[in-house]
């Protein structure tokens, strides 16, 4: 099962903080983050990479973006 972080409606840096918190607690190798701004998309992607997670995909949606990150081995 995927972990999901719904950070829509939050302004930065809150989506990044929510993502980093989920990364620290996650036992899964994949997390989906929902954001609704370009800035949040860029910042979450950058922060995830800095923690050793690869951005597997970024899919535009009606209300923002669905970012899928995977733990790098």
VOPAGU-2260 file (C-alpha; in pm, 1 decimal, decimal comma):
REM VOPAGU-2260
SITE   aa  ch    i         X         Y         Z
SITE  UNK   A    0       0,0       0,0       0,0
SITE  UNK   A    1     125,3     346,7     -85,5
SITE  UNK   A    2     170,8     619,6     168,8
SITE  UNK   A    3     -10,9     937,5      69,0
SITE  UNK   A    4      63,0    1292,4     182,2
SITE  UNK   A    5    -219,4    1530,8      93,6
SITE  UNK   A    6     -54,4    1872,0     110,9
SITE  UNK   A    7    -309,6    2049,9    -108,4
SITE  UNK   A    8    -419,6    2379,0      41,9
SITE  UNK   A    9     -96,3    2427,3     234,1
SITE  UNK   A   10     163,5    2687,2     139,0
SITE  UNK   A   11     537,0    2625,9     154,8
SITE  UNK   A   12     716,9    2518,3     356,0
SITE  UNK   A   13     433,7    2305,8     499,1
SITE  UNK   A   14     418,6    2053,3     207,7
SITE  UNK   A   15     794,2    1998,2     244,5
SITE  UNK   A   16     765,1    1950,9     621,8
SITE  UNK   A   17     477,0    1705,4     574,9
SITE  UNK   A   18     676,4    1510,7     314,4
SITE  UNK   A   19     992,8    1494,6     525,7
SITE  UNK   A   20     789,0    1376,8     822,9
SITE  UNK   A   21     635,1    1096,8     613,2
SITE  UNK   A   22     979,0     999,3     476,9
SITE  UNK   A   23    1114,4     963,6     832,1
SITE  UNK   A   24     818,8     748,6     944,4
SITE  UNK   A   25     766,3     544,9     627,4
SITE  UNK   A   26     831,9     173,2     614,3
SITE  UNK   A   27     729,7     172,3     248,1
SITE  UNK   A   28     958,0     235,7     -49,5
SITE  UNK   A   29     706,8     461,4    -225,7
SITE  UNK   A   30     518,3     772,8    -120,4
SITE  UNK   A   31     263,0     978,4    -313,6
SITE  UNK   A   32     246,4    1350,7    -236,8
SITE  UNK   A   33     -45,6    1563,8    -352,0
SITE  UNK   A   34      30,3    1936,4    -393,9
SITE  UNK   A   35    -155,2    2222,0    -561,6
SITE  UNK   A   36     115,4    2473,7    -658,2
SITE  UNK   A   37     421,4    2477,4    -883,4
SITE  UNK   A   38     632,9    2601,0    -592,7
SITE  UNK   A   39     528,8    2311,7    -369,2
SITE  UNK   A   40     594,8    2066,1    -654,6
SITE  UNK   A   41     948,2    2197,0    -700,5
SITE  UNK   A   42    1028,8    2221,6    -329,5
SITE  UNK   A   43     891,5    1875,9    -243,1
SITE  UNK   A   44    1084,2    1721,5    -533,3
SITE  UNK   A   45    1407,0    1892,2    -427,2
SITE  UNK   A   46    1366,9    1797,5     -59,4
SITE  UNK   A   47    1287,2    1435,1    -146,9
SITE  UNK   A   48    1599,4    1404,0    -361,0
SITE  UNK   A   49    1808,6    1551,2     -78,1
SITE  UNK   A   50    1679,3    1271,1     148,7
SITE  UNK   A   51    1779,8     996,4     -96,6
SITE  UNK   A   52    1440,1     948,4    -262,3
SITE  UNK   A   53    1401,7     959,3    -640,4
SITE  UNK   A   54    1110,9    1138,2    -805,6
SITE  UNK   A   55     949,7     855,8   -1003,0
SITE  UNK   A   56     675,6    1067,0   -1159,5
SITE  UNK   A   57     495,3    1399,0   -1147,8
SITE  UNK   A   58     143,9    1383,6   -1288,2
SITE  UNK   A   59     -63,9    1697,9   -1341,8
SITE  UNK   A   60    -414,7    1675,2   -1201,6
SITE  UNK   A   61    -711,4    1911,7   -1206,6
SITE  UNK   A   62    -623,5    2059,3    -870,3
SITE  UNK   A   63    -242,3    2033,5    -879,0
SITE  UNK   A   64      11,0    1754,6    -901,2
SITE  UNK   A   65      57,7    1395,5    -786,9
SITE  UNK   A   66     425,6    1336,6    -709,1
SITE  UNK   A   67     543,2     978,9    -664,5
SITE  UNK   A   68     877,1     931,0    -490,7
SITE  UNK   A   69    1071,1     607,7    -437,0
SITE  UNK   A   70    1348,6     524,8    -196,6
SITE  UNK   A   71    1680,8     485,3    -375,1
SITE  UNK   A   72    1887,6     181,8    -286,8
